[in-house]
Amino acid sequence: MRVEIRKKWDLPLEQRIALAVLSTAFLLGGVTGCLLASLSGGAGGSELGDYLTGYLELAREGTLPKGLWPLLWGQAKYLMAVLALGLTALGLAGIPILFGLRGFFFSFSAACFCRVFGRRGLLPAFFLFGLPALLWVPALFLAGVPGILSARKMLRRTPGDGVISLSGAWWCQAGLCAGLALTAGLLEYWVVPVLLRAAARVILSS
């Protein structure tokens, strides 16, 4: 029974390779972002500290500018790019690059809070970036793995192969990923500001 369950959940080799490539790209981007944030010092570090302190002050007062559509677009644009790249041979290189950029911006933003506020910065960083990431990261990988495999097939196509039609499974998976990404945007709009306000009060009062 254990062997049957293990075989059922094992990914095919090509999917494991695609997952490893995208995970490596995301991780390398994340490490680069952390290193760059840790190197900020001098005038740049002072300006960063002033900016994040002012940001938390606005969050504490509940006066942060926010709009629903910009937040939804901020989450959807990466997913749409992955889905679009998966339909062309360019996705074979473009999707890993996009994952690297996404990992970089995610880790750099979170690391800046820790760079300025030390361990206390983990709390607002988690509320602001970590909570939405629990939704958009799975969506990104769910779209990225089949996307890079599809891009590889497009690269191997010959001019006479005809047009590839999108299957119902592709649309279902794209819909699931879009739902996760949009939910992450709604989380940023309704839940994150409340939690960030509480975190700002703790950090600025200490």
Disulfide bonds with the S-S distance in Angstrom:
none
